[in-house]
């Protein structure tokens, strides 16, 4: 399964949160887990822990996604 990491900010009380869906696993990662636009080692550990919490594979084991990720936003 593929994993999409989405930069987020102001996530109260959590640094990474995973949402496992049928085609994709989405991970919302706090901006503090990045340095210079790259995921830090601590950031990867937080994301892998969030993935494990929902029964998904780690970032290292995730496959490359051939399907587009579509979002709908409410305004």
C-alpha positions in Angstrom: 0.0 0.0 0.0 1.2 3.5 -0.7 1.7 6.2 1.9 1.1 9.9 1.3 2.7 12.3 3.9 0.9 15.6 4.2 2.5 18.6 5.9 0.3 20.0 8.6 0.6 22.6 11.2 -1.0 23.3 14.6 -1.9 19.7 15.3 -2.7 19.9 19.0 -1.1 17.2 21.1 0.1 15.0 18.2 3.0 15.2 15.8 1.9 12.5 13.3 -1.5 11.0 12.6 -2.2 8.2 10.1 -5.5 7.5 8.3 -5.6 4.1 6.6 -7.9 4.0 3.6 -8.6 1.3 1.0 -6.2 2.6 -1.6 -3.9 4.9 0.3 -2.6 5.6 3.8 -2.5 9.2 4.6 -0.2 10.6 7.3 -0.6 14.1 8.6 2.8 15.2 9.9 3.5 18.3 11.9 5.8 20.8 10.3 8.3 20.5 13.2 9.2 17.0 11.8 10.9 18.6 8.8 14.1 20.6 8.4 14.7 22.3 5.1 11.8 20.6 3.5 13.2 17.1 4.4 11.8 14.7 6.9 14.2 14.4 9.9 15.1 11.0 11.5 12.9 11.8 14.5 10.1 12.7 12.0 10.4 9.4 10.3 10.3 7.6 13.6 7.0 9.5 14.5 5.5 8.7 11.1 6.5 5.0 11.3 4.9 4.8 14.8 1.7 6.4 13.5 1.7 3.9 10.6 2.2 1.0 12.9 -0.7 2.2 15.1 -3.1 1.7 12.2 -1.5 -1.6 11.0 0.2 0.0 7.9 3.7 -0.7 6.8 6.6 1.7 7.5 7.7 4.4 5.1 10.6 2.1 4.1 8.2 -0.6 3.1 5.6 1.5 1.3 5.2 1.1 -2.4 5.3 3.8 -5.0 1.8 5.0 -5.8 0.5 5.0 -9.4 -2.9 6.4 -8.4 -3.5 10.2 -7.9 -4.5 11.4 -4.5 -7.7 13.5 -4.7 -8.9 15.8 -2.0 -12.2 17.5 -1.5 -12.2 20.5 0.7 -15.1 22.2 2.4 -15.1 26.0 2.4 
